[in-house]
């Protein structure tokens, strides 16, 4: 049966073979060293910058780098602790491979490097955490929603205890407030804002860039809490074959196959990425009568093409298709019980198709000048029911962005400008109520960068957009970088963000309850009768690198304040039997503080230690209350150890403080919850072993202590009573889980 599923998967998506981003104004390459056995090993965290300027970047986990061209010089400098600096003259159209040599070679002395799996550039005006592939491999990382277990900047939780849907949080705010992009094209918006995280398998990801607060105006106006950009594997750099097989003790099976091909002319390359997931066993470990996780399957295919011309022309295009089928609910539920009181069940079917293209031109005589066009389109179809709630939805989206970059006089004055267009059409049906909307948003932007010295960088951006429902709005953004000392960087970020709330798709968990949904919007033609969500974000961060006992370390301190002037509120406080949606009438803000230490405590033993404090308050009715199900205090610890013979051991400890639980005091006594949850610890660990850089085995365990939220489904014994609610999840809903897998690569 499963063989037939895989064959059907390939046949269904084979016709899509043929579509597939360009970096028109950028130089890219790789930094390596020669190992003792003569092989080229990538160097991580190498400083790469244009000679005599502050424009630069750092190499990622695979040694790759990419940075924008400048007219001031064509000399690239490569600097790395313990290695000799190198300077290279860049020829347009080439992608250099730079080999660095150890600065000291003494008999009996080893020059040892530590490849950082997560890096932060000291030269960028925006603090961007570059999460490399090796960081992702520290955990199972089966998809994007599971890729942040070793990052203290992102929180991951379940929306409810029935659908198995994970959502992320940044700065104490829900995932939809984070702008999600795939290779700098907006992605996971609207209907896919929650489930879209599951549609990017971990083995497809080359790296993740995440920044808190507002981002660049070039990427749009929607970023409020931050931006997460996912870079997929590039066909010209990826392994010819990459196979990943995964299984866990909860009967979850996954397979990923990546294929890449570079044509003989070296201008064209292509990649085919395949993913399949199957979970077919009904399990109920906590004996509440409900499946712990839905059963079902997911299949995803992506095909991309890239062209790199000698004349400065760059082209990429791709297509991606996804199908998901999930069924959950009570153990005795059968499909014929759908939308009846025979048994409580849920079913979700999603069909999604995406396509994108990028065309860019680098003017070789004027390397600081470039132009690029981004195009993307998607169609998303969801048919679902949760208990007695039926929710069907459709979304068609289109996106275009033209970017032009040049200088004003010299490279101390750079600018980017362009035009963008966003189109979205939604058809949503909740039981007998229809919600339709069409949004068109043309916009223009200008971003100016001023680099008066190596110590100071100022980036100011402004964009103006016209929304067919909300009218004209302006988005200002400002980023300032100041480096008073070589290893010290202070950054300031400020700006405005605006978005349209897709309140049903973003709050699917509340449908998995008996609450009556009440919409208190106006009859004004706006989405659900509500206006846009608008917030201002101000952030300040300090990064201090240091060398202690010949080992590198870094301290990072962040503080961000987000103030909402307009917001759509989901209110679960007035009654346990109601979920109210209305516009903010009062204060709503988030204060976020994070302190983080990264240090190699012993040779080959890396430590990451972090503490976070959140003060997230919202006005519910006439009361300013702490955001529910959000811990004020959190602590994080991660250890990573790698032996010389390629054994890797990783351990992560998370502590979450108590969380406020929405009001349930009017329920019968046996269906009431305490006002606050207890604090708890979560521990994960993984061991892996690699042979010949080709074959790797890994085994891991999640939630080692087996801590679980008791009775995560309220009134699970009476699922059709007014007291049933599976959305009040504050802790783990699964106990200890063991997983194992293998990876095989052909370079």
DALINJO-V586729 format. One line per field, one symbol per residue. psi: psi as a letter, one per 20 degrees, with the letter a starting at -180 (. if undefined). burial: # if it has 9 or more other C-alpha atoms within 8 Angstrom, else .. A space follows every 50 residues. Layout:
psi->???
burial->???
//
This chain:
psi->ghhhggghghhhihiioha.pqnhkqpqaqprqorhjiqopqppjppoqp pjrjoaaqqahjiqqprqrqihrkoppopppjqpqqppppppiqnqopoq qphpoqpjppopqoophpqppiiqhpopooorhhghiirglhrhijjjhj pihpqprqhrjgijpqqrqpkjqqgiipppqolkpprmqchjhghhhijn qhiipgrpppqqbqbqihjaiipghapoppprpphihrqhpopppqqrij kppqppoppqpprhijhqqqqppqppppojppqmhjljiqphqqqaqppp pppqqppoqijjpppqqrqpqpppoppabqhjpqhijpkrjgqprqpppp pppqqqqppqppohhmiiprqqppqqqqpppppqqodjppopqqppqqpq opppparnfriioqqpqaqrppppppopoodjppoqqpppnqrqrppppp mhrihpppopqpqpqophhibpqpoqqpppppnhrhjpppqppqrqqqrp pnhghilhhihlrjqpppolrqmjirojjqarppqpppqpqppoqrpplj qqrqpppqpqpppphpqppoojhhpijqopprqpmbqprpppppppppqn hrpjoqqopqpqppnoqqoodjpoqqpqkophpqqppppppprhkkpppq ppppppaqqppqpjhirqhikqqqhqrrrrqppqqqpqpppkjgppqqqr pqmhikpqppmioplhimijriipojimpiapiqbpppqqrqppqo.
burial->.....#..#...#....#####.###########.......######### ...#.############.###..#######.####.......#......# .#..............#####..##########.##.############# .#.###.##########################.##.############# ###############.###.#############.##.###########.. ############....##############.#.#....############ #########..####################.#...####..######## #############...#####################.############ #######..#####################....###.############ #..##############.......#########...#############. #...###########....##....####################..... ###################.##..##########..############## ...#################...#.##.##############...##### ##############..#...##....#.############...####### ####..###..#####..#...########.##############..
//
